[in-house]
Amino acid sequence: MCGIVGVAAERDIAPLLLDGLRRLEYRGYDSAGLALLDNGGLKRLRRPGEVARLVEEFERQPLEGEVGIAHTRWATHGAPTEQNAHPMFAGERVAVAHNGIVENYEAIKEELTTGGVVFSSETDTECIAHLIDAELSAGKDLATAARDALARLKGSYSVVVLAAAEPDAILAAHRGAPMVVGLGESENYAASDIAALLPVTRRYRFLRDGDLALLTRGSVEITGAGGEAVERPMVESEFGPESVERGAYRHYMQKEIFEQARAVRDTLLPLISGGLPDASMFGPEVGAKLGEITAVHIAACGSAFNAGLVARQWIQDYAKLPCTVEIASEYRYRPPPCPPNCLFLAISQSGETADTLAATRAARERGYRAVLALSNVATSSLVRNVEHSLLTRAGLEVGVASTKALLTQLAALAMMALALARARGSREEEIRSLTQEAAALPGLIEQLLEMDGRLAELAGNFRGREHVLFLGRGPMWPVAMEGALKLKELSYIHAEAYAAGELKHGPLALVDDRMMIVALAPNDGLLHKLRSNLEEVRARGGQLFVVSDPDANLGHEDGMIALRLPAPPTALQAPVLYTVPLQLLAYHVAVQKGHDVDRPRNLAKSVTVD
């Protein structure tokens, strides 16, 4: 992994490939390269580091061609060096760019080495290039050679292939990792993400597992897993080139934080009808049976997992249903018992998270009443591979650290919990009141964003810290987990989150005058308990940073920095609203430390390998 672009055109495409790589930088990577077919021969340029380094080298050594592929690599097998950067060559006959992991590459490499093949890299991808080269040498055409070679691979992948033997074509293939074909006028494209292609087309065909596409300037031929010709529907994207522009903002993450009020409003609007949650959000089949649901299982990763933990509280509080939340990478190996009429929900911003996709495939075999996807991308693998989906409307999210995607997930999950509660006979007046609370969130988020300057000032208290503890109780615990995740992702400060009552059961040993503790203190029934936890910290010299309701009466004590929300949120609103200042805090700490907040080190936007 991480980013793939391919173009077949009637013009020099090197600038298109480089621009496509720039537009995929947000996904996270550590080297970049491109390969072009020029007068029947393959030419290649690769560099470790940022795309800018590749562009500089390209300006010194320009390449030209009308058919080519490019890649940004996030290292899995082999260090991020030039020799390990994609595209991988087999001689100067075959070039391959690849996302995913070849799980049986060691056996394939041993077989090829025994047969006399000399490898020039440490990657699993180079095996693919040599396998295809061997099949081409046996007299097969590119499509047949690629299909036969790829059939030998274990694991998920998306690949694009060039072959000197067929200089007018690009081959694209997909199993597990995402791949999309873009349709143009006298040119066609392949990419791992439509963001790479937004300036050149809005028309796409999404490949399904096992599909293989042969692209030339004037045609796209797609064959299915069995080699049969198939027609995949053409989808017109709602995103334009402006979706990946920063505008007046310094960073994409900053722009996306400030888009959250709009994104939450757009997400809530189609989920509410007549002042109540609209059960049709799930589709007619599930919506008509919501009252029969007896339990909910949720699987997700990262920030989406934290959203699931908040949803568990809402589902249990409002719908009175048992709810289990599993880390998707663990679900396959330790699935919870599946009671009758249980609903399974998979949450993924991109809809391409490998672990979440695998958990969903496992869930479909386990007898759930319905398997539901919550995603921000209507054309994603997750949405296309389940019968029922609930869509957020965050728009394209470029920053690796999730912000507006998370808040729209919380908004949708709140409405899902209320829809379940309504279907199970909760009083309509109560559900209507809670729905109004949810509908008020966009305006309240706008008020919170006015605290940006204050949070930039307070962020200076974190710059010299090496460790930070986040504390919360009840639904504030997963919000604390999200705050710790954002701080560690962006600032590289070690941050952990605990349910505040656990402080005395171990973490208190870490507290001294060098430790910063971030506490979330809504004025609820647990505030008096949290006060006791904060006193334990103060008694040991820890520095407290408390985010609280304006009526919580916290922040006058020594050793405590207080940030008060503009207005007291309700229990439903609090998890959403307390998340926003933690996002802004992490952003400003990272900026003040000089970090790349849009592309944190070692991280990728969409984790498409497990």
C-alpha positions in Angstrom: 0.0 0.0 0.0 -0.8 2.9 -0.3 -1.7 4.9 -3.5 -2.0 3.7 -7.1 -2.5 5.7 -10.3 -2.6 4.5 -13.9 -3.3 6.3 -17.2 -3.6 5.3 -20.8 -4.0 8.4 -23.1 -3.1 10.2 -26.3 -0.9 12.7 -24.6 2.1 12.8 -22.3 0.7 11.5 -19.0 3.7 12.0 -16.6 2.2 15.3 -15.2 -1.1 13.4 -14.7 0.6 10.7 -12.8 2.5 13.1 -10.5 -0.6 15.1 -9.9 -2.5 11.9 -9.0 0.3 11.0 -6.5 0.1 14.5 -4.9 -3.7 14.0 -4.4 -3.0 10.6 -2.7 -0.4 12.0 -0.3 -3.0 12.2 2.5 -3.2 8.5 2.7 0.3 8.2 4.2 3.4 6.8 2.4 7.2 6.8 2.6 8.4 6.5 -1.0 7.0 7.2 -4.5 7.7 6.3 -8.1 6.3 6.1 -11.6 6.9 4.0 -14.7 6.1 4.9 -18.3 6.0 3.0 -21.6 8.1 5.0 -24.0 8.6 3.8 -27.6 7.8 0.3 -26.5 10.2 0.3 -23.6 9.7 0.7 -19.8 11.3 3.7 -18.0 11.1 4.2 -14.3 11.8 6.9 -11.7 11.6 6.3 -7.9 12.6 8.1 -4.7 12.2 7.5 -1.0 10.5 10.2 0.9 7.8 12.7 -0.3 6.3 13.0 -3.8 8.1 16.4 -3.9 11.4 14.6 -4.1 10.2 12.5 -7.0 9.0 15.7 -8.7 12.5 17.3 -8.2 14.1 14.2 -9.7 11.6 14.2 -12.6 12.5 17.8 -13.4 16.2 16.7 -13.6 15.4 13.5 -15.5 12.1 14.0 -17.3 10.3 11.0 -18.7 7.6 11.0 -21.3 4.9 8.5 -22.3 1.3 8.0 -23.0 0.8 4.9 -20.9 2.0 4.6 -17.4 1.5 3.8 -13.7 2.6 5.5 -10.4 2.6 4.6 -6.7 3.1 5.9 -3.2 4.3 3.1 -1.0 3.7 2.6 2.7 6.4 0.1 3.7 5.5 -3.4 4.7 8.2 -5.7 3.3 11.5 -3.9 3.2 12.6 -0.5 4.3 11.4 2.7 2.5 14.4 2.9 0.1 14.6 3.5 -3.6 15.2 -0.1 -4.4 12.0 -1.1 -2.5 9.9 1.7 -4.0 7.2 0.8 -6.6 6.7 0.3 -9.5 8.6 -3.0 -9.4 10.2 -4.3 -12.6 10.9 -7.8 -14.1 13.7 -6.8 -16.3 12.4 -3.9 -18.4 9.5 -6.1 -19.6 6.9 -5.8 -16.8 6.2 -3.1 -14.2 3.8 -3.6 -11.3 2.5 -1.3 -8.6 0.7 -3.1 -5.7 -1.3 -2.4 -2.6 -1.8 -5.2 -0.1 0.3 -8.1 1.1 1.2 -11.3 -0.6 1.0 -13.7 2.3 2.8 -16.6 0.5 5.5 -14.4 -1.1 8.4 -16.3 0.6 7.4 -19.6 -1.1 7.0 -17.9 -4.4 10.2 -16.0 -4.1 12.1 -19.3 -3.3 10.6 -21.0 -6.3 11.5 -18.1 -8.6 15.0 -17.8 -7.2 15.6 -21.5 -7.7 14.5 -21.0 -11.3 17.2 -18.4 -11.8 15.3 -15.2 -11.1 17.4 -12.5 -9.5 15.5 -10.1 -7.1 16.5 -6.5 -6.8 14.3 -5.6 -3.8 13.1 -6.9 -0.4 9.4 -6.5 -1.4 6.6 -9.1 -1.9 5.5 -7.0 -4.9 8.5 -8.0 -7.0 7.2 -11.6 -7.0 4.1 -10.4 -8.8 6.2 -8.8 -11.6 8.3 -11.9 -12.1 5.2 -14.3 -12.1 3.5 -12.2 -14.8 6.7 -12.0 -16.8 7.0 -15.8 -16.7 3.4 -16.2 -17.9 4.0 -13.7 -20.7 7.1 -15.6 -21.7 5.0 -18.7 -22.1 3.1 -16.9 -24.9 0.0 -15.6 -23.1 -1.5 -12.2 -23.6 -1.3 -9.7 -20.7 -4.8 -10.3 -19.3 -4.4 -14.1 -19.3 -0.9 -13.9 -17.9 -1.9 -11.6 -15.1 -5.0 -13.7 -14.2 -2.9 -16.9 -14.0 -0.2 -15.2 -12.0 -2.5 -13.5 -9.6 -4.4 -16.8 -9.0 -1.2 -18.0 -7.2 -1.3 -15.2 -4.6 -2.7 -15.5 -1.1 -3.9 -12.3 0.6 -5.6 -9.2 -0.6 -4.3 -6.9 -3.3 -4.9 -4.3 -5.9 -2.4 -4.0 -8.7 -1.7 -2.1 -11.9 0.6 -3.7 -14.5 2.4 -2.5 -17.6 4.0 -4.9 -20.1 6.3 -3.9 -23.0 4.7 -6.7 -25.0 1.4 -4.7 -25.0 2.5 -1.1 -25.0 -1.0 0.4 -25.4 -2.6 -1.2 -22.3 -2.8 -1.0 -18.5 -4.0 -4.0 -16.5 -5.8 -3.3 -13.2 -6.9 -6.1 -10.8 -8.6 -6.1 -7.4 -9.1 -8.6 -4.6 -9.8 -7.0 -1.2 -7.8 -3.8 -1.6 -9.8 -1.0 -3.4 -9.4 -0.3 -7.1 -11.5 2.0 -9.4 -11.5 2.6 -13.1 -12.0 6.1 -14.3 -13.6 6.9 -17.7 -12.4 9.8 -19.9 -12.5 11.0 -23.5 -9.9 9.0 -25.5 -8.2 8.2 -22.2 -8.9 5.9 -19.2 -7.6 5.6 -15.7 -7.1 3.3 -12.8 -6.6 4.3 -9.2 -6.9 3.1 -5.6 -8.9 6.2 -4.7 -11.0 8.5 -6.8 -9.2 11.5 -5.1 -6.3 10.8 -7.6 -8.6 11.3 -10.6 -10.9 14.1 -9.5 -9.4 16.7 -12.0 -9.8 14.4 -15.0 -13.1 12.6 -14.5 -16.2 12.1 -12.4 -17.2 8.9 -14.1 -16.1 5.6 -12.5 -16.5 1.9 -12.5 -15.6 0.1 -9.2 -14.0 -3.3 -9.5 -15.3 -6.2 -7.5 -13.3 -8.9 -5.9 -11.6 -11.0 -8.5 -12.2 -8.5 -11.3 -9.5 -7.7 -13.9 -9.7 -4.6 -16.2 -7.7 -4.1 -19.3 -7.5 -0.3 -20.1 -6.5 1.3 -23.4 -7.0 4.9 -24.6 -10.3 4.0 -26.1 -11.7 1.0 -24.2 -12.2 -0.6 -20.8 -12.7 -4.4 -20.8 -13.6 -5.9 -17.4 -13.7 -9.6 -16.7 -14.9 -11.3 -13.5 -13.3 -13.8 -11.2 -14.0 -16.6 -13.7 -12.6 -14.8 -16.7 -16.1 -14.0 -18.1 -16.8 -10.5 -19.5 -18.8 -8.4 -17.0 -20.3 -4.9 -17.0 -19.8 -2.9 -13.8 -22.2 0.0 -13.3 -20.9 3.5 -14.1 -21.0 5.8 -11.0 -20.9 9.6 -11.2 -19.0 11.1 -8.2 -20.4 14.0 -6.3 -16.9 15.1 -5.5 -15.0 17.6 -7.7 -11.4 18.8 -7.7 -12.2 21.4 -5.0 -12.8 18.5 -2.5 -9.1 18.0 -2.1 -8.1 21.7 -2.0 -7.3 23.4 1.4 -8.6 26.8 0.4 -7.7 29.4 3.0 -6.8 26.9 5.7 -3.3 26.0 6.7 -3.9 22.3 6.8 -6.6 19.9 5.6 -7.2 18.8 9.2 -8.0 22.4 10.2 -10.3 22.8 7.2 -12.1 19.5 8.1 -12.5 20.5 11.8 -14.2 23.7 10.7 -16.4 21.8 8.2 -17.9 19.7 11.0 -21.0 21.7 11.7 -22.0 21.5 8.0 -21.1 17.8 7.8 -23.2 16.9 10.9 -26.1 18.9 9.6 -25.9 17.2 6.2 -25.8 13.8 7.9 -28.7 14.4 10.2 -31.0 15.9 7.7 -32.0 12.7 5.8 -32.3 10.7 9.1 -35.0 12.9 10.6 -38.6 13.0 9.4 -41.4 15.0 11.1 -39.1 15.7 14.1 -38.5 11.9 14.7 -35.8 9.4 13.6 -36.7 8.0 10.3 -36.6 4.2 10.4 -36.2 4.1 6.6 -32.5 5.2 7.2 -31.8 1.4 7.3 -33.7 0.5 4.2 -37.3 -0.9 4.2 -36.4 -4.4 5.1 -34.5 -3.6 8.3 -36.6 -0.6 9.1 -39.7 -2.7 9.3 -38.1 -5.1 11.7 -36.3 -2.8 14.1 -38.7 -3.7 16.9 -37.6 -7.3 16.6 -33.9 -6.6 17.3 -32.8 -8.1 20.6 -29.1 -7.1 20.6 -26.5 -5.1 18.7 -22.9 -6.1 17.8 -20.5 -3.4 16.5 -17.1 -3.9 14.9 -14.7 -1.1 14.0 -11.1 0.2 14.2 -9.5 3.3 15.5 -11.7 6.4 15.8 -14.6 4.4 14.5 -14.2 2.0 17.4 -14.4 4.9 19.8 -17.6 6.0 18.1 -18.9 2.5 18.5 -18.3 2.7 22.3 -20.3 5.9 22.5 -23.1 4.3 20.5 -23.1 1.4 23.0 -24.0 3.8 25.7 -26.8 5.4 23.7 -28.2 2.0 22.5 -28.2 0.7 26.1 -29.6 3.9 27.6 -32.3 4.8 25.0 -33.2 1.5 23.3 -32.6 -0.7 26.4 -30.7 -3.2 24.2 -27.5 -5.1 25.1 -24.7 -3.9 22.8 -21.2 -5.3 22.3 -18.4 -3.4 20.6 -15.5 -5.3 19.2 -12.2 -4.2 17.7 -12.6 -5.5 14.1 -9.2 -7.1 14.0 -10.2 -9.2 17.0 -13.8 -10.0 16.0 -12.9 -12.8 13.5 -10.9 -14.6 16.1 -13.1 -14.1 19.2 -16.6 -13.4 18.0 -19.2 -12.8 20.7 -22.2 -15.2 20.9 -24.8 -14.3 18.4 -28.3 -14.2 20.0 -31.4 -14.5 17.8 -32.4 -11.3 16.0 -29.1 -9.6 16.6 -28.1 -6.7 14.5 -24.4 -6.4 13.3 -23.0 -3.0 12.5 -19.6 -2.4 10.8 -18.3 1.2 11.0 -15.6 2.5 8.6 -15.1 6.0 7.3 -13.5 4.8 4.0 -15.4 1.5 3.8 -12.1 0.0 2.8 -10.6 -0.9 6.2 -9.3 -4.4 5.8 -10.0 -5.6 9.3 -13.5 -4.3 9.3 -14.2 -5.8 5.9 -12.9 -9.2 7.2 -15.1 -8.9 10.3 -18.1 -8.1 8.1 -17.5 -11.2 5.9 -17.3 -13.3 9.0 -20.5 -11.8 10.4 -22.4 -12.6 7.3 -21.8 -16.3 8.0 -23.0 -16.1 11.6 -26.8 -15.8 11.4 -27.3 -12.1 12.3 -30.8 -10.8 11.6 -29.2 -8.0 9.5 -25.6 -6.9 8.7 -25.4 -3.1 8.4 -22.6 -0.9 7.3 -22.0 2.7 8.4 -19.6 4.5 6.1 -18.9 7.8 4.5 -18.3 6.4 1.0 -21.4 5.1 -0.9 -19.2 3.3 -3.4 -16.9 1.6 -0.9 -16.2 -2.1 -0.7 -18.0 -2.3 2.7 -21.2 -0.7 1.4 -21.1 -2.7 -1.8 -20.7 -6.0 0.1 -23.6 -5.7 2.5 -27.3 -5.6 1.9 -28.0 -2.6 4.2 -26.1 0.6 4.8 -26.3 3.9 6.6 -24.3 6.7 5.1 -22.7 9.7 6.7 -22.2 12.9 4.7 -18.9 14.2 5.8 -17.5 14.7 2.3 -14.0 13.8 1.4 -11.7 13.7 4.4 -8.0 14.2 3.5 -6.3 14.5 6.9 -5.2 11.1 8.2 -6.5 11.8 11.7 -10.3 11.5 11.5 -12.3 14.5 12.6 -15.5 15.3 10.6 -15.9 11.6 9.7 -16.0 10.7 13.4 -18.5 13.4 14.3 -20.8 12.4 11.5 -20.5 8.8 12.6 -21.6 9.9 16.1 -24.5 11.9 14.7 -25.7 8.9 12.6 -25.2 6.5 15.6 -27.3 8.8 17.8 -30.2 8.6 15.4 -29.8 4.9 15.0 -30.1 4.5 18.8 -33.2 6.7 18.8 -34.7 4.8 15.9 -34.2 1.5 17.8 -35.7 3.1 20.9 -38.8 4.3 19.0 -39.3 0.9 17.4 -39.2 -0.7 20.8 -42.0 1.5 22.1 -40.3 4.4 23.9 -42.6 7.4 24.4 -42.8 9.5 21.3 -42.5 12.7 23.3 -39.2 11.6 24.8 -37.8 10.5 21.4 -38.9 13.8 19.8 -37.1 15.7 22.5 -33.9 13.7 22.0 -34.2 14.2 18.3 -34.4 17.9 18.8 -31.2 17.7 20.9 -29.4 15.9 18.1 -30.7 18.5 15.5 -29.2 21.3 17.6 -25.7 19.9 17.3 -24.5 21.8 14.2 -25.2 25.2 15.9 -23.5 24.1 19.1 -20.5 22.8 17.1 -20.2 26.3 15.5 -20.1 27.9 19.0 -17.3 25.5 20.0 -15.2 26.4 16.9 -15.1 29.9 18.2 -12.8 28.6 21.0 -10.1 27.9 18.5 -7.9 30.8 19.5 -8.2 29.9 23.2 -7.2 26.3 22.5 -4.2 27.5 20.5 -3.0 29.4 23.6 -3.6 26.5 26.0 -1.8 24.1 23.6 1.5 25.6 24.8 1.1 23.8 28.1 1.5 20.4 26.3 4.6 21.1 24.1 7.2 20.0 26.6 5.2 17.0 27.9 6.2 13.4 27.2 3.2 11.7 28.7 -0.5 12.7 29.0 -3.4 10.8 30.7 -7.0 11.4 29.6 -9.8 10.7 32.1 -13.5 10.4 31.6 -16.5 8.6 33.1 -19.5 6.9 31.4 -19.8 8.1 27.8 -16.8 10.5 28.4 -14.5 7.5 28.6 -14.5 6.7 24.9 -14.3 10.5 24.2 -11.2 10.5 26.4 -9.9 7.6 24.3 -10.5 9.6 21.1 -8.7 12.6 22.6 -5.7 10.5 23.6 -5.7 8.9 20.1 -5.7 12.3 18.4 -2.9 13.7 20.6 -0.6 10.7 20.1 -1.3 10.5 16.3 -0.5 14.2 15.7 2.0 15.3 18.4 3.8 12.0 19.0 3.2 12.6 22.8 2.5 9.3 24.6 -1.1 9.6 25.6 -3.4 7.0 27.2 -7.1 7.2 28.3 -8.7 5.6 31.4 -12.1 5.4 32.9 -11.5 7.9 35.7 -12.4 5.3 38.4 -9.5 3.2 37.3 -7.0 5.9 38.2 -6.3 4.5 41.6 -5.9 0.9 40.2 -2.6 1.6 38.6 -2.2 4.7 36.5 -1.9 6.9 39.7 1.6 5.5 40.0 2.6 7.6 36.9 1.4 10.9 38.3 4.0 13.5 39.2 4.7 17.2 38.5 5.7 16.3 34.9 2.4 14.5 34.1 -0.5 16.3 32.4 -3.9 14.9 33.0 -6.8 15.9 30.7 -10.2 15.4 32.5 -13.6 15.6 30.8 -16.1 16.9 33.4 -19.7 17.3 32.2 -22.1 18.4 35.0 -23.8 15.0 35.3 -24.4 12.5 38.0 -20.8 11.3 38.0 -19.2 14.8 38.5 -18.8 14.3 42.2 -17.0 11.0 41.6 -14.7 12.7 39.0 -13.9 15.5 41.5 -12.4 12.9 43.9 -10.3 11.6 41.1 -9.0 15.1 40.3 -8.1 15.7 43.9 -6.0 12.5 43.9 -4.1 13.9 40.9 -3.6 17.4 42.6 -2.4 15.8 45.8 0.5 14.2 43.8 1.5 17.3 41.9 0.0 16.4 38.6 -1.0 19.2 36.2 -4.8 19.1 35.4 -6.4 20.3 32.2 -10.1 20.1 32.7 -12.8 20.5 30.0 -16.1 21.1 31.7 -19.6 22.4 31.4 -19.9 26.1 32.3 -21.9 25.2 35.4 -19.6 22.5 36.7 -17.7 25.0 38.9 -14.3 23.6 38.2 -11.1 25.5 37.5 -10.5 27.8 40.5 -8.1 25.4 42.2 -4.3 25.6 42.0 -2.7 23.3 39.5 -5.7 23.2 37.2 -6.2 24.7 33.7 -9.9 25.0 32.9 -11.6 25.1 29.5 -15.4 25.6 29.8 -17.8 24.8 27.0 -20.0 27.8 25.9 -23.2 26.1 27.0 -24.0 22.9 29.0 -24.8 20.0 26.7 -27.4 17.3 27.3 -26.3 13.7 27.8 -26.9 12.9 24.2 -25.0 16.0 23.0 -22.0 15.7 25.3 -20.0 13.0 23.6 -20.1 14.9 20.3 -19.4 18.4 21.7 -16.6 17.3 24.1 -14.8 15.8 21.1 -14.3 19.1 19.3 -12.0 20.9 21.8 -9.9 17.8 22.0 -9.5 17.8 18.2 -8.5 21.4 18.3 -6.1 20.9 21.2 -4.3 18.0 19.4 -4.1 20.0 16.2 -2.5 23.1 17.8 -0.1 21.0 19.9 1.1 19.3 16.8 1.4 22.5 14.8 3.4 24.2 17.6 5.7 21.2 17.7 6.3 21.5 13.9 4.7 18.2 12.9 2.9 17.4 9.6 -0.6 17.2 11.0 -2.1 16.0 7.7 0.3 13.1 7.3 1.5 11.8 10.7 4.5 9.6 10.5 4.0 5.9 10.0 0.2 6.2 9.6 -2.0 5.7 6.5 -5.5 7.2 6.0 -7.1 3.9 4.9 -5.6 0.7 6.4 -6.2 -1.7 3.6 -4.0 -4.5 4.9 -4.7 -6.5 8.1 
